[in-house]
Amino acid sequence: MKYSELSMLKDIYLDQIFETQDNHLRLIFSRSKTSEIAETVTLGEIEIKDSYSIDIDESLPHIQIDFKWYIGYSVRNESYTVWDDYEEFEGKIFRIYSKSRYLDFISTSTIATEEYPGPYKHYGISCLNHVIDIVSTTDPIIVEIPRD
């Protein structure tokens, strides 16, 4: 599976993030589905009617993404992020950035260049509850893995 093929997905949850060995990053995601049953959500004194929860779809396999080498990665709480018109990318939830604050950060805080370690890309994943940024010289390896 290619990273661009993930652009069809609507909402995903980050299940796990860890390094399988030094500088090898693994991310595991669950797909989601919107409930068909409307609910009323109460926030303080405000009631929001006809809300639909977004739940993990247990009938679908996990998506595993491995980066065999990375320059840097970051995980943020989605609740504290805002839209930034400065950034340019392709994709929706799974993105490839051509211009971003994270690319700027990598260029000013590391010695990474297009010459060393070589050309790199900024992969972004905008999950439910998390925003993940990875800058890597290698394309990710993506597989579906069965649920336990």
C-alpha positions in Angstrom: 0.0 0.0 0.0 1.2 3.5 -0.8 0.9 6.6 1.4 -1.2 8.3 -1.3 -3.7 5.4 -1.1 -4.6 6.4 2.5 -6.1 9.7 1.3 -9.5 8.0 0.9 -9.8 7.5 4.7 -11.9 9.9 6.7 -11.1 9.6 10.4 -8.5 7.5 12.1 -7.3 6.9 15.7 -3.7 6.5 16.7 -3.4 3.3 18.6 0.3 2.9 19.1 3.6 4.8 18.4 7.0 3.3 19.2 10.4 2.6 17.8 11.1 -0.9 16.8 14.8 -0.1 17.0 16.8 3.1 17.1 15.4 5.6 14.6 12.9 3.2 13.2 9.4 4.5 13.8 6.2 2.4 13.8 2.7 3.8 14.0 -0.5 1.7 14.3 -3.9 3.2 13.5 -7.6 2.1 13.7 -10.1 3.2 11.1 -13.3 4.7 12.4 -17.0 4.9 11.6 -19.7 7.3 12.5 -22.5 6.0 14.7 -25.9 5.8 13.2 -27.6 6.7 16.5 -28.0 10.3 17.3 -27.1 11.5 20.8 -27.4 14.7 22.8 -24.1 16.1 24.1 -24.1 18.4 27.1 -21.3 20.8 27.6 -21.9 22.8 30.8 -25.3 24.3 30.2 -25.2 23.9 26.4 -27.0 21.0 24.8 -25.9 19.8 21.3 -28.6 17.6 19.8 -28.2 15.2 16.9 -24.5 14.4 17.5 -23.0 11.2 16.2 -20.0 9.6 17.8 -17.0 8.5 15.8 -16.0 5.1 17.0 -13.3 2.6 16.1 -14.4 0.2 13.4 -13.4 -3.2 15.0 -14.3 -5.0 11.7 -11.4 -3.6 9.8 -7.7 -4.4 10.2 -5.2 -2.0 11.7 -3.0 0.2 9.5 0.7 -0.1 10.3 3.1 2.5 9.0 6.9 2.0 9.4 9.5 4.6 8.8 12.9 2.8 8.6 14.7 6.1 9.1 13.6 9.5 10.2 15.2 12.9 10.8 12.5 13.9 13.4 9.0 13.3 14.5 6.5 15.1 16.7 3.2 14.2 18.3 0.7 16.9 19.4 -2.6 16.9 21.1 -5.1 17.7 18.3 -7.1 19.9 20.7 -4.3 22.5 20.7 -3.7 22.8 17.0 -5.1 25.4 14.6 -5.3 25.8 10.9 -2.2 27.5 9.4 -2.5 29.1 5.9 1.3 29.2 5.7 1.5 25.4 5.2 1.1 23.7 1.9 0.3 20.0 1.5 -1.4 17.4 -0.6 -3.9 15.0 1.0 -6.4 15.3 3.9 -5.7 13.1 6.9 -2.5 11.6 5.5 -0.6 14.6 4.1 2.7 15.3 2.3 3.9 18.8 3.0 5.8 21.0 0.6 5.9 23.9 3.1 5.4 23.7 6.8 6.4 25.0 10.2 7.8 21.6 11.0 10.0 21.6 7.9 11.2 25.1 9.0 11.9 23.7 12.4 13.9 20.7 11.0 16.0 23.0 8.8 16.9 25.4 11.7 17.3 22.8 14.5 19.2 20.0 12.7 22.0 19.7 10.2 19.8 17.9 7.7 20.0 19.1 4.2 19.0 17.8 0.7 22.7 16.8 0.4 23.0 15.1 3.8 21.3 12.8 4.6 19.6 13.4 1.2 16.2 14.5 0.0 13.5 14.2 2.6 9.8 14.7 3.0 7.4 15.9 5.7 4.6 13.4 6.2 1.7 14.6 8.3 -1.1 12.6 9.9 -4.1 14.4 11.3 -5.8 11.8 13.5 -8.7 12.1 15.9 -7.0 13.3 19.1 -3.4 13.5 17.7 -1.4 15.3 15.0 1.8 13.5 13.9 4.6 15.0 11.9 7.5 12.9 10.5 10.4 14.0 8.4 12.1 11.1 6.7 14.5 10.4 3.8 12.6 7.1 3.2 9.1 6.4 2.1 7.0 4.7 4.7 6.1 1.0 4.5 2.4 0.5 4.9 0.6 -2.7 5.7 -2.7 -3.8 7.1 -2.5 -6.1 10.1 -5.3 -8.2 11.5 -6.8 -7.3 14.9 -6.1 -9.6 17.8 
